[in-house]
Amino acid sequence: MPVSSDGNGRESLRTRFLRFFHLKNSSGQQQQSSLPSLTASQRAFVHQFVMKNLASTSDPTDRLFMLKSLLPMLGDFKLESGAVEALWFCVRDLLANESMREHHAVLVDFLAALCSSQYPRLGVCRVAILAILIHPETFLCDVGKLLTLLYAATDGGRGAENFEDKVGDVLVGFVKLLPGIRCCQEKFLNLAEVAVKFQAAHLGDAKLRSLIEHVCFAAGDPKSTVHCVHLCLDVFEVILCYSFWPEGTLQRVVVLLCSLVNRKDCCQKAWTVARNLLCTDNGNAIICYVCKVVKDGIARQDEMLIRGAIFIVGMALWGSQKVETLSVSPTAILPSLRSAMEINSPYVVFEVSLSIQRLVRKYGRSLEMLTWSSIIDLLWQIYQWLEQYDERLAVTEQYVVVPAKLGPKKSSIRSCFQSTLNTIEHFINTKVYNGPMESYFSLIERCAIIRSEKSLIRLLSYRQQMLLSLTTDWPTAVSRLVEVFFFGELRANVRNSALRAFQEILRYYASLYPDVIVHPIVSSLISSILNETDGDVVLAMADLMNSVVTIDTDDNYLAEVMSVQEKFICDCLRAYGYRKLNDLEEACNAAENVRHVLVGLLDVLKAKWTTGEPLAVIKMLAILIESLAIQYDAGLTEIPFGDCRVLVIKFLLSLRAHPISNRLAYVENGTEKLLVNAHIVCEELVSRELTEYNNAAEADGSTTRCKGLTDVCQQFSVQSIWPVLVDCVRKERYRPALKRLLSNLGPFLRSRPLMLTYSEGVEQLCVELLRLVDDGVRTAATLLPSGTLDACSTSSELNELVYPIFGELLAYAEFLSANALRRMAVAIQSGIKSPKSIQALMAVTHCFVRIPRVVLPMAAKLISQLYELPYSPTMAICVLELLCQLRITPMLTQRFTAKQFKRVLTIACICLNPFRFTSFIVARAFRALLSWFSSAPPSMRPSLANSVLAKLRSMALPECGGGGRNFQSSTSDLRTLFFEILITVSSLLFHCSYVPPALDACDSLAAKLESFSRLGTVHWCIESRIVSISLLCPNSLPQSIRGHRVVNNPLGLVTPPARRQRRRQRHLSVGCLEKKMHETKVTSKDDAFISDTLYLTKEGDEPKKKLDVSNGQVDRVDESSSLQPPYLVGHFELVVRNCSEKKVWRFRSADGASIASQLFANWTETLSNGSIAAAKRQSGSGEGDDTPSTRMNLKFPSKGEWRPDGTSALIELFGDCILGHLTNPCDDRPVFPFVDSEEFARALKNLDLIPEFDTHKVGVVYVAPNQVSESEILANADGSERYKRFLNCLGNLVPLDDGEEATTGKRYLGGLDTTGRDGSHTYSWKEPFEQIVFHVATMMPNRVGDPSCAQKKLHIGNNYVCIVFNEGNYDYSIGTISGQFSSVAIVVRPVDCSTLLISLKAKDEVAKWLALKEVQVSDNLAPVICRQMAVRADLSARIWNGQKAGSARPFVSNFVERWRQIAHIREKFCATTLTWDNVFR
């Protein structure tokens, strides 16, 4: 291998060095030499060569050269034992040589390299090396090299075995050199930190003090780097953890830390050290010393030191990293903070503000009074500083933590100050503040200019509460409050709060302090409104004026307030009048201010309405009227001032005259309560009253008294309001104002005493309203506020508001010209255009009530209009009420043609559809149909009946197949209801069309008929009639004869063979194939209005033989079937029950022939073709053979009338169809026999209990003056003369006895006792198809021992409707007379001597189906209107209660109920199964 040489063929120094020290390479393996193996002599030469160069005898220069040559290789190899000592001895000699001082740096570097690379093998050499470092000043080299040597010899300060006691000396030695050498500070501090950590136990007091002092010096040096400062702080951390603080050093460290926290890059580290110090046992002492530092800083004017001390204290005691072990309270520290504020430095103030903010925010809830006092004092100082500090003079220091370039800004300090105050305010609001309230609010008052509105409002609330107590110098405090917070403030909310506070104070102390004390303040406030522009302040001042006037019982301020309000309103309105509004926003603001003052004026007016002087009340009314007059005269009819007009119009139209005293009153907003002014009358005072007043004044002998009495009552006329109302109708362009006028004008006109004070104005108003209706362009051009929607978007919809006014104007028809009435009626009728024309329909109804002669010629056109309209439920209700009124209008139906009758009936038919209309509408339409049909002439009825039935059958009904189960069930029920109505209407129309007229006198035979006993009865069902024929026996016959019974066929009637067979019902069912059925269609002679019927004829039945009328022959019955004994055969009774009534005929045969023979013989003899036609044409009596053998006497009580012969009985029995059927015996009508039983008899009895007409029972009570309770009202045994006249027109006086009508059920008494228990008479009213009975409380006797009138209440309290004639002083409510079913009260109240106001008060569920709820009519019309309203209300309440009770079938009429009962009987008791085909074909 080639030999590694130095170029001269010799081994290199490195190779020789490795071989000399027997070293291994860095990988741990023996270095493989490039030289060949040397002999022992050669190895000795190398050792001797190195030793020779390093030996003390060698030249120092060679030795130094050798060390330099070895220096690069020390770090790469590990020396063997003994080699390090050899090198050390060599270096030590060189260091001791004075000639080598300039080479100390090389020697130090060699030692440093030797120690760092061979540290584990230093052994005792380490101690020797460290020993020479005790005096580093002896080395002639850089201190940094010495520090490197020290670091290497001690392994970074960790290792100092056998030298621990001298480590402190080494550090102290270096400390003496470092103060002037900043570049080596970081190295030393790193070494010192580790040395202290590992050698802390061996560091003495003096050595540690010197080290701490040096570290403090290095950290406090302004030129020290951030890293250096952090190292110093790390040294403090190590000392804190592993050592102790020599005496006097901790104070210096604390001062240093107070300074370092001001440096932005050292703040966090310094605070960490400080917090660790505070966590020791010396923490409380350190806090105290920090407070001392604050005072020392004040003395030295060291603002940054003070700021740092405040920071540390604040953070330690209440900061985010609070030291929990400290026991010092904030109370002990806050005085130091107050002292620190004396330095007047922005840094200190800022830090104090932050510290106080943290304290209050975190621990404010638990602070005590003393602490809060100090905090408030500090806040006072901070605000004083804010007032005095000028940022332009601020000076800053370098390396200081500041928010901005020139230090903390004033705004930052203000923000902290504000935040602290906000927190305290929150504590006050949540009631957790324990500090002094007065000091805090005094501070708020002092800094009010920078505080928020909310804070100042809270201050005013506190001042208000404090002033409500008897404090000294109360007037001055109140005056200051007004001066500072109202006149000295610009913020509206604060000024408003000041006004409210003053208002409350004034209200509280009005009775304690004389008026002269507060009068100047009040006057200044009231007069200031004239110059005020802010709307909120104007509103508050208006409220203040209202309060001042309200609490001023002597009215000392009323005149002044009215004067200011009048001037403000009128001046503002005149300022904007007669010119175009260019600045709309300015006008809107002014209008808002005017509105606020008007609200205040209205509040004052309402407050003084009952207690103020009448002249003042009239003056305020005049101001309101003047405000409207100015606007209409000046052309202010558009949007900006529209709300002002709405406000005034609403109040003026709420004025009323009390119906009894005629005193001026107004309706309280949202209620119907009248507030009456007892000193203002709505009519001229009678001269007698004035005379009495003057006489009383003269007797008193005082002129003042006389004047006062004449001023007690003042006159008010609606004439003062009328011009502005007419102008409003004529000129108003703001739609809400016009709508408010039209909406409230109707109730205003209803106050008749008020209107009669200026009756001439009615004509003017009527003319202007007619112009408004005719001028559709102007109504469509009315304006709306921007961004709003109004229901009256078209002229037609706006006109709907006019029609109720027309209806009210009709009450003053005597003051209107004929032309005006005619134009009004035409305008109203022309308004009926669509289903929305509800108000027009109501107004038309009023026309027919009040001016029937004027509107009578327009009735035909009205019917045409109604006929063409589509119908909604609401529309239907109004139309049906109108039709009801039309029917009772005199002379109206006499002018109607068949076409007009047909249209009316068509309208009623439309409303009979249960799929479109409610049960109430269907029931009302049913009654309207019957009443109008009965009003038609008899000659028109057949054709009208045909058209009605055709219309009903043509109605499209929904099928039951679609929808779910509930839908199918509902549809099926409605279809059933419709078919029930159809069948009932068919029967009733037939009854009205073909019933013969009654005889004028009763047949003498009726009185001579003997009493009979029934020996047997058979029943059949023929179509919708139940026919019963009974065999009678005179009661005058002996008992033995009357006891004889005829079995099987008691009547002796011939029954066809098929009829005689009693088969089981199930064999006749549809499923039986053995008995087939076939259909045969039969048409009667005149059945155009009855549906074509297909009757079922069972196979095997023998066809009837045709009656041979021409020959007078009829089939005779089998003689064997005649009755035995023969004297029982000639008497029998025929009873027909149908949906309209129950009729009874009693037949008597002159000879002993059988019933059937006699019956059919009379049929054939009396019912010839001519007689049948005559019976159909004139429904008269057909005269038969007058021989004794064929004469039949007929008795039939029907509504108290008689009919002459058997023809009528046959018509009632079999219907009009029977006439053709008798002449065609092959036609087999379905006749179903009944199974007689006790249950069947009870069912017939229940049917007979259903009245044969619609019934209503209505209570009537009288309320006398000053009566309120139920017992007082019911105990009235008499009423006024006006009440009696009302009763006489309400119905007919009928006796309560056991007369014929009462016992037979032809007169309805509504449960009244007929034995005198409920009185002797009552009032009743009869119509063709209904009866009304009135339970009159004053006609029922009062019983001793019954003070609550329970017997009267038994009837009146259980009626749905009660008519109340109220002449009392109080309003009547539904619950005044309690009852289970009481739902409606129709209150009749006198308006004047000839007019009554009728008001309907009902539950919402009942009233929603009633259109006419309030009307003002004359005394003679009132009973008619009440009766109609009572009928409608009773029907509505009955239907509603039925629905509430869960009734499956809604109530329509008693006629429908009778048909339902007949259908139930037929379904349950017929011997043959019935199907709907049998019923409806």
Order of alpha helices (4+ residues) and beta strands (2+ residues): alpha-alpha-alpha-alpha-alpha-alpha-alpha-alpha-alpha-alpha-alpha-alpha-alpha-alpha-alpha-alpha-alpha-alpha-alpha-alpha-alpha-alpha-alpha-alpha-alpha-alpha-alpha-alpha-alpha-beta-beta-beta-alpha-alpha-beta-alpha-alpha-alpha-alpha-alpha-alpha-alpha-alpha-alpha-alpha-alpha-alpha-alpha-alpha-alpha-alpha-alpha-beta-beta-alpha-alpha-beta-beta-beta-beta-alpha-alpha-beta-alpha-alpha-beta-alpha-beta-alpha-alpha-beta-alpha-beta-beta-alpha-beta-beta-beta-alpha-beta-alpha-alpha-alpha
